[in-house]
Amino acid sequence: MHGLLSVSFGTSHEATRVKTIDAINEKLRAEFPDWPLYTAWSSPFLVSKVKEERGELHDTVEMALARMAADGIDDVIVSTTCLMQGVEMARITQAVNAWVSAGRRFAGMTKPLLWSVDDRRAVAHVIRDEFAPIVPDDGALLLMGHGTEVGSVFGANDVYGQVQAELAALGCRWYFVATVEGRPTFDDVWPLVQASGAQRVHLAPLMIVAGDHALNDLAGDGEDSWANMIRARGLQAEPVLKGLGEYEGIRKLVCDHVQQAMILREVSMRG
């Protein structure tokens, strides 16, 4: 019996969860009605936090897989909203591999959403279409990616520069990407923002949800938020607090990755 497991990092902010994680899961249900959908969060901390604070119940990856096994499902496609091959993707993969090994089951996993050149180009198109009507010709856009320190050993953070290059190829030459926990950093990218000559900088998360990083590190009241650092340097800052999961093009990309995993599943089953 087969099933689909949708895994996101999770968020403690209900408003963005509804617009992003929940919206992605609804899209998956609509696109794959013959595959029972289970959901999980890869952050045990957030699972515990929202349960304690609001009584909100979510499964960890391990809990969801155990639930699927109890329901007789031993053929699984695991869909993740990970953008890159970093710590979270490794954690999810480890849990899935352990589940497969324990019961000789099958599990196919989707690739991260910025995995291929086509993926990065698709995301660049979504960003351009979203922000072209908002960012004036003499303005700039600075996107905040999460980044990873561990994954940087394997070049995982390179995807951010590649997304920026795809944006430039679309004519978005003053669209920049930096990270909050990896490279490039805000300081790495700031000289490029200055060189653009823009007096107003729009800011947006390059993350599935607009959660803590968006609300605090990007647009928060602290002097070290990106918005306030830009203002302190004499420019206007305009935060746009929308997670990538709010964009239809990103939800479509998630489904495309599931479709690709299903094709690989068919090939493997045929031998």
TORDRENGU-776433 format. One record per residue (C-alpha): residue number from 1; residue in one letter; x, y, z. Coordinates in Angstrom, 1 decimal, always signed. Each point is the difference from the previous one (the first is absolute). Layout:
% TORDRENGU-776433
+-----+--------+--------+--------+--------+
! num ! residu !      x !      y !      z !
+-----+--------+--------+--------+--------+
! NUM !      a !      X !      Y !      Z !
...
+-----+--------+--------+--------+--------+
//
This chain:
% TORDRENGU-776433
+-----+--------+--------+--------+--------+
! num ! residu !      x !      y !      z !
+-----+--------+--------+--------+--------+
!   1 !      m !   +0.0 !   +0.0 !   +0.0 !
!   2 !      h !   +1.4 !   +3.4 !   -0.9 !
!   3 !      g !   -0.1 !   +3.4 !   +1.6 !
!   4 !      l !   +1.5 !   +3.5 !   -0.3 !
!   5 !      l !   +1.8 !   +1.7 !   +2.9 !
!   6 !      s !   +0.4 !   +3.8 !   -0.1 !
!   7 !      v !   +2.8 !   +1.2 !   +2.2 !
!   8 !      s !   +0.7 !   +3.7 !   +0.9 !
!   9 !      f !   +2.2 !   +1.5 !   +2.6 !
!  10 !      g !   -3.0 !   +1.4 !   +1.9 !
!  11 !      t !   -0.7 !   +3.4 !   +1.5 !
!  12 !      s !   -1.4 !   +1.4 !   +3.3 !
!  13 !      h !   -1.8 !   +2.8 !   -1.9 !
!  14 !      e !   -3.5 !   -1.2 !   -0.9 !
!  15 !      a !   -0.7 !   +2.8 !   -2.6 !
!  16 !      t !   +2.9 !   -0.9 !   -2.2 !
!  17 !      r !   -0.6 !   -3.8 !   +0.5 !
!  18 !      v !   -3.5 !   +0.3 !   -1.4 !
!  19 !      k !   +1.2 !   +2.0 !   -3.1 !
!  20 !      t !   +3.0 !   -2.2 !   -0.7 !
!  21 !      i !   +0.3 !   -3.5 !   +1.5 !
!  22 !      d !   -3.7 !   -0.6 !   +0.1 !
!  23 !      a !   -0.4 !   +1.4 !   -3.5 !
!  24 !      i !   +2.7 !   -2.3 !   -1.4 !
!  25 !      n !   -1.7 !   -3.0 !   +1.7 !
!  26 !      e !   -3.3 !   +0.9 !   -1.5 !
!  27 !      k !   +1.6 !   +0.3 !   -3.5 !
!  28 !      l !   +1.5 !   -3.5 !   +0.5 !
!  29 !      r !   -3.4 !   -1.4 !   +1.0 !
!  30 !      a !   -1.6 !   +1.5 !   -3.1 !
!  31 !      e !   +2.8 !   -1.2 !   -2.4 !
!  32 !      f !   +0.4 !   -3.5 !   +1.4 !
!  33 !      p !   -3.5 !   -1.1 !   +1.2 !
!  34 !      d !   +0.9 !   -3.7 !   -0.3 !
!  35 !      w !   +2.8 !   +0.3 !   +2.5 !
!  36 !      p !   -1.0 !   +0.3 !   +3.7 !
!  37 !      l !   +1.8 !   +3.1 !   +1.3 !
!  38 !      y !   +1.8 !   +0.0 !   +3.4 !
!  39 !      t !   +1.9 !   +3.1 !   +1.3 !
!  40 !      a !   +2.9 !   +0.5 !   +2.3 !
!  41 !      w !   +2.4 !   +2.7 !   +1.3 !
!  42 !      s !   +3.7 !   -0.7 !   +0.0 !
!  43 !      s !   +0.6 !   +2.2 !   +3.0 !
!  44 !      p !   -0.8 !   -1.9 !   +3.2 !
!  45 !      f !   +0.5 !   +3.3 !   +1.9 !
!  46 !      l !   -2.8 !   +1.7 !   -1.9 !
!  47 !      v !   -2.3 !   -3.1 !   +0.3 !
!  48 !      s !   +0.5 !   +0.2 !   +3.8 !
!  49 !      k !   -0.3 !   +3.8 !   +0.2 !
!  50 !      v !   -3.4 !   +0.3 !   -1.8 !
!  51 !      k !   -1.4 !   -2.9 !   +1.9 !
!  52 !      e !   +1.0 !   +1.6 !   +3.3 !
!  53 !      e !   -1.1 !   +3.5 !   -0.9 !
!  54 !      r !   -3.2 !   -0.6 !   -2.0 !
!  55 !      g !   -0.8 !   -3.7 !   +0.2 !
!  56 !      e !   +0.8 !   -0.3 !   -3.7 !
!  57 !      l !   +0.9 !   -3.5 !   -1.0 !
!  58 !      h !   +2.5 !   -0.8 !   -2.7 !
!  59 !      d !   +2.0 !   -3.2 !   -0.7 !
!  60 !      t !   +3.8 !   -0.1 !   -0.2 !
!  61 !      v !   +1.3 !   -1.9 !   -3.0 !
!  62 !      e !   +0.5 !   -3.1 !   +2.1 !
!  63 !      m !   -3.6 !   +0.2 !   +1.4 !
!  64 !      a !   -1.5 !   +0.5 !   -3.4 !
!  65 !      l !   +1.8 !   -3.0 !   -1.5 !
!  66 !      a !   -1.0 !   -2.2 !   +3.0 !
!  67 !      r !   -3.6 !   +1.2 !   -0.5 !
!  68 !      m !   +0.2 !   -1.0 !   -3.7 !
!  69 !      a !   +1.4 !   -3.4 !   +0.8 !
!  70 !      a !   -2.8 !   -0.6 !   +2.5 !
!  71 !      d !   -2.5 !   +0.9 !   -2.7 !
!  72 !      g !   +1.5 !   -2.7 !   -2.3 !
!  73 !      i !   +2.0 !   +2.4 !   -2.2 !
!  74 !      d !   +3.4 !   -1.3 !   -1.0 !
!  75 !      d !   +0.5 !   +1.9 !   -3.3 !
!  76 !      v !   +0.6 !   +3.6 !   +0.6 !
!  77 !      i !   +1.0 !   +3.2 !   -2.0 !
!  78 !      v !   +1.5 !   +2.5 !   +2.4 !
!  79 !      s !   -0.5 !   +3.6 !   -1.1 !
!  80 !      t !   +2.1 !   +2.7 !   +1.7 !
!  81 !      t !   +0.0 !   +3.8 !   -0.2 !
!  82 !      c !   +3.7 !   +0.1 !   +0.6 !
!  83 !      l !   +1.6 !   +2.5 !   -2.4 !
!  84 !      m !   +3.5 !   -1.4 !   +0.2 !
!  85 !      q !   +2.1 !   -3.1 !   +1.0 !
!  86 !      g !   +0.6 !   +1.2 !   +3.5 !
!  87 !      v !   -0.5 !   -1.2 !   +3.6 !
!  88 !      e !   -3.7 !   -0.4 !   -0.2 !
!  89 !      m !   +0.1 !   -2.1 !   -3.1 !
!  90 !      a !   +2.6 !   -2.2 !   +1.5 !
!  91 !      r !   -2.1 !   -0.5 !   +3.2 !
!  92 !      i !   -3.1 !   -0.9 !   -2.1 !
!  93 !      t !   +2.0 !   -2.4 !   -2.1 !
!  94 !      q !   +1.4 !   -1.7 !   +3.0 !
!  95 !      a !   -3.4 !   -0.6 !   +1.5 !
!  96 !      v !   -1.4 !   -1.3 !   -3.3 !
!  97 !      n !   +2.9 !   -2.4 !   -0.5 !
!  98 !      a !   -0.4 !   -1.4 !   +3.5 !
!  99 !      w !   -3.7 !   -0.6 !   -0.6 !
! 100 !      v !   +0.7 !   -1.8 !   -3.3 !
! 101 !      s !   +2.7 !   -2.1 !   +1.5 !
! 102 !      a !   -2.1 !   -1.0 !   +3.0 !
! 103 !      g !   -2.8 !   -1.4 !   -2.1 !
! 104 !      r !   +1.4 !   -0.6 !   -3.5 !
! 105 !      r !   -2.3 !   +2.6 !   -1.3 !
! 106 !      f !   +0.3 !   +2.4 !   -2.9 !
! 107 !      a !   +0.4 !   +3.7 !   +0.2 !
! 108 !      g !   +0.7 !   +2.5 !   -2.8 !
! 109 !      m !   +1.1 !   +3.5 !   +0.9 !
! 110 !      t !   -0.4 !   +3.2 !   -1.9 !
! 111 !      k !   +3.1 !   +2.2 !   -0.7 !
! 112 !      p !   +0.4 !   +3.4 !   +1.7 !
! 113 !      l !   -1.9 !   +2.7 !   -1.7 !
! 114 !      l !   +3.1 !   +1.8 !   -1.2 !
! 115 !      w !   +1.7 !   -3.3 !   -1.2 !
! 116 !      s !   +0.3 !   +0.5 !   -3.7 !
! 117 !      v !   +0.7 !   +2.8 !   -2.4 !
! 118 !      d !   -3.7 !   -0.3 !   -1.2 !
! 119 !      d !   -1.1 !   +0.2 !   +3.7 !
! 120 !      r !   +2.0 !   +3.2 !   +0.6 !
! 121 !      r !   -1.2 !   +1.5 !   -3.2 !
! 122 !      a !   -3.6 !   -0.8 !   +0.9 !
! 123 !      v !   +0.4 !   +1.7 !   +3.4 !
! 124 !      a !   +1.6 !   +3.0 !   -1.6 !
! 125 !      h !   -3.0 !   +0.3 !   -2.3 !
! 126 !      v !   -2.4 !   -0.1 !   +3.0 !
! 127 !      i !   +2.0 !   +2.7 !   +1.8 !
! 128 !      r !   +0.2 !   +2.2 !   -3.1 !
! 129 !      d !   -3.7 !   -0.3 !   -0.7 !
! 130 !      e !   -0.8 !   +0.8 !   +3.7 !
! 131 !      f !   +2.3 !   +3.0 !   +0.5 !
! 132 !      a !   +0.2 !   +1.6 !   -3.5 !
! 133 !      p !   -3.3 !   +2.0 !   +0.7 !
! 134 !      i !   +1.3 !   +1.0 !   +3.5 !
! 135 !      v !   +3.7 !   +0.8 !   -0.4 !
! 136 !      p !   +0.5 !   +3.2 !   -2.1 !
! 137 !      d !   +2.6 !   +0.1 !   -2.7 !
! 138 !      d !   +2.3 !   +2.0 !   +2.3 !
! 139 !      g !   -0.6 !   -2.2 !   +3.0 !
! 140 !      a !   +1.6 !   -3.2 !   +1.2 !
! 141 !      l !   -1.3 !   -3.3 !   +1.6 !
! 142 !      l !   +2.0 !   -1.8 !   +2.7 !
! 143 !      l !   -1.1 !   -3.6 !   +0.6 !
! 144 !      m !   +0.8 !   -1.7 !   +3.3 !
! 145 !      g !   +0.8 !   -3.7 !   -0.3 !
! 146 !      h !   +0.6 !   -2.2 !   +3.0 !
! 147 !      g !   +3.4 !   -1.4 !   -0.9 !
! 148 !      t !   +1.9 !   -2.8 !   +1.7 !
! 149 !      e !   +3.4 !   -0.2 !   +1.7 !
! 150 !      v !   +0.3 !   -3.8 !   -0.2 !
! 151 !      g !   -1.2 !   -0.2 !   -3.6 !
! 152 !      s !   +2.4 !   +2.7 !   -1.1 !
! 153 !      v !   +2.7 !   -2.7 !   +0.1 !
! 154 !      f !   -1.8 !   -1.7 !   -2.9 !
! 155 !      g !   -0.7 !   +3.3 !   -1.8 !
! 156 !      a !   -3.7 !   +0.0 !   +1.0 !
! 157 !      n !   +0.0 !   +3.8 !   +0.4 !
! 158 !      d !   +1.1 !   +0.4 !   -3.6 !
! 159 !      v !   -3.7 !   -0.3 !   -1.0 !
! 160 !      y !   -0.6 !   +3.5 !   +1.2 !
! 161 !      g !   +2.5 !   +1.6 !   -2.4 !
! 162 !      q !   -1.5 !   -2.2 !   -2.7 !
! 163 !      v !   -3.5 !   +1.3 !   +0.7 !
! 164 !      q !   +1.4 !   +3.6 !   -0.2 !
! 165 !      a !   +1.7 !   -0.8 !   -3.3 !
! 166 !      e !   -3.3 !   -1.4 !   -1.4 !
! 167 !      l !   -1.8 !   +3.2 !   +1.2 !
! 168 !      a !   +2.7 !   +2.1 !   -1.8 !
! 169 !      a !   -0.5 !   -2.0 !   -3.2 !
! 170 !      l !   -3.7 !   +0.9 !   +0.2 !
! 171 !      g !   +0.9 !   +3.7 !   +0.1 !
! 172 !      c !   -0.3 !   +0.4 !   +3.8 !
! 173 !      r !   +3.6 !   +1.3 !   +0.4 !
! 174 !      w !   -0.7 !   +1.7 !   +3.3 !
! 175 !      y !   -1.5 !   -3.1 !   +1.7 !
! 176 !      f !   +2.4 !   -1.4 !   +2.5 !
! 177 !      v !   +0.1 !   -3.1 !   +2.3 !
! 178 !      a !   +1.7 !   -0.2 !   +3.4 !
! 179 !      t !   -0.5 !   -2.4 !   +2.9 !
! 180 !      v !   -0.5 !   +0.3 !   +3.7 !
! 181 !      e !   +1.9 !   -3.2 !   +1.1 !
! 182 !      g !   +2.3 !   -0.7 !   -2.9 !
! 183 !      r !   +1.7 !   +1.7 !   -3.0 !
! 184 !      p !   -0.2 !   +2.5 !   -1.6 !
! 185 !      t !   -0.7 !   +2.1 !   +3.1 !
! 186 !      f !   -1.7 !   +3.4 !   +0.1 !
! 187 !      d !   +3.4 !   +1.7 !   +0.1 !
! 188 !      d !   +1.2 !   -2.1 !   -3.0 !
! 189 !      v !   -2.9 !   +1.3 !   -2.1 !
! 190 !      w !   -0.2 !   +3.5 !   +1.3 !
! 191 !      p !   +2.6 !   +1.5 !   -2.4 !
! 192 !      l !   -2.1 !   -1.2 !   -2.9 !
! 193 !      v !   -3.1 !   +1.6 !   +1.4 !
! 194 !      q !   +2.0 !   +3.3 !   +0.4 !
! 195 !      a !   +1.3 !   -0.3 !   -3.6 !
! 196 !      s !   -3.5 !   -0.3 !   -1.3 !
! 197 !      g !   -0.7 !   +3.6 !   +1.0 !
! 198 !      a !   -3.4 !   -0.9 !   +1.4 !
! 199 !      q !   -1.5 !   +2.3 !   +2.6 !
! 200 !      r !   -2.7 !   -2.5 !   +1.0 !
! 201 !      v !   +0.7 !   -3.7 !   +0.7 !
! 202 !      h !   -2.9 !   -2.5 !   +0.1 !
! 203 !      l !   +0.7 !   -3.0 !   +2.3 !
! 204 !      a !   -1.6 !   -3.4 !   -0.1 !
! 205 !      p !   +0.7 !   -3.5 !   +1.4 !
! 206 !      l !   +1.3 !   -2.6 !   -2.4 !
! 207 !      m !   -1.5 !   -2.6 !   +2.3 !
! 208 !      i !   -3.2 !   -2.0 !   -0.1 !
! 209 !      v !   -1.5 !   +1.8 !   +3.0 !
! 210 !      a !   +0.2 !   +3.5 !   +1.2 !
! 211 !      g !   +0.8 !   -1.0 !   +3.6 !
! 212 !      d !   +2.5 !   +1.0 !   +2.7 !
! 213 !      h !   +2.8 !   +0.9 !   -2.5 !
! 214 !      a !   -2.3 !   +2.1 !   -2.1 !
! 215 !      l !   -1.7 !   +1.7 !   +3.0 !
! 216 !      n !   +3.1 !   +0.6 !   +2.0 !
! 217 !      d !   +3.3 !   -0.3 !   -2.0 !
! 218 !      l !   -1.5 !   +1.6 !   -3.2 !
! 219 !      a !   -2.6 !   +2.5 !   +1.2 !
! 220 !      g !   +0.3 !   +0.1 !   +3.8 !
! 221 !      d !   +0.4 !   +3.0 !   +2.3 !
! 222 !      g !   +3.5 !   -0.9 !   +1.0 !
! 223 !      e !   +2.9 !   +2.1 !   -1.3 !
! 224 !      d !   +1.5 !   -3.1 !   -1.6 !
! 225 !      s !   -3.0 !   -0.9 !   -2.1 !
! 226 !      w !   +0.7 !   +0.4 !   -3.7 !
! 227 !      a !   -2.7 !   +2.7 !   -0.4 !
! 228 !      n !   +1.4 !   +2.1 !   +2.8 !
! 229 !      m !   +3.6 !   -0.5 !   -1.2 !
! 230 !      i !   -1.0 !   +1.3 !   -3.4 !
! 231 !      r !   -1.8 !   +3.0 !   +1.5 !
! 232 !      a !   +3.0 !   +0.7 !   +2.2 !
! 233 !      r !   +2.0 !   +0.3 !   -3.2 !
! 234 !      g !   -2.2 !   +2.6 !   -1.4 !
! 235 !      l !   -2.3 !   -2.0 !   -2.3 !
! 236 !      q !   -3.7 !   -0.8 !   +0.2 !
! 237 !      a !   -0.9 !   -3.6 !   +0.9 !
! 238 !      e !   -3.4 !   -1.6 !   -1.0 !
! 239 !      p !   -0.5 !   -3.5 !   +1.5 !
! 240 !      v !   -2.4 !   -2.4 !   -1.9 !
! 241 !      l !   -0.9 !   -2.7 !   +2.5 !
! 242 !      k !   -1.1 !   -2.8 !   -2.3 !
! 243 !      g !   +1.4 !   -3.5 !   +0.1 !
! 244 !      l !   +0.8 !   -1.8 !   -3.2 !
! 245 !      g !   -2.9 !   -2.4 !   +0.7 !
! 246 !      e !   -2.4 !   +2.8 !   -0.6 !
! 247 !      y !   +0.9 !   +0.0 !   -3.7 !
! 248 !      e !   -1.9 !   -2.3 !   -2.4 !
! 249 !      g !   +3.1 !   -0.6 !   -2.0 !
! 250 !      i !   +1.9 !   -1.4 !   +3.0 !
! 251 !      r !   -2.9 !   -2.3 !   +0.9 !
! 252 !      k !   +0.0 !   -1.2 !   -3.6 !
! 253 !      l !   +3.8 !   -0.7 !   +0.3 !
! 254 !      v !   -0.6 !   -2.1 !   +3.1 !
! 255 !      c !   -2.6 !   -2.1 !   -2.0 !
! 256 !      d !   +2.4 !   -0.2 !   -2.9 !
! 257 !      h !   +2.6 !   -1.5 !   +2.2 !
! 258 !      v !   -2.5 !   -2.6 !   +1.4 !
! 259 !      q !   -0.9 !   -0.9 !   -3.6 !
! 260 !      q !   +3.7 !   -0.5 !   -0.8 !
! 261 !      a !   +0.4 !   -2.2 !   +3.1 !
! 262 !      m !   -3.0 !   -2.1 !   -1.1 !
! 263 !      i !   +1.5 !   -0.5 !   -3.4 !
! 264 !      l !   +3.3 !   -1.3 !   +1.6 !
! 265 !      r !   -2.1 !   -2.2 !   +2.2 !
! 266 !      e !   -1.6 !   -1.6 !   -3.0 !
! 267 !      v !   +3.3 !   -0.6 !   -1.7 !
! 268 !      s !   +1.5 !   -1.6 !   +3.1 !
! 269 !      m !   -3.0 !   -2.3 !   +0.4 !
! 270 !      r !   +0.3 !   -1.2 !   -3.5 !
! 271 !      g !   +3.6 !   -0.8 !   +0.6 !
+-----+--------+--------+--------+--------+
//
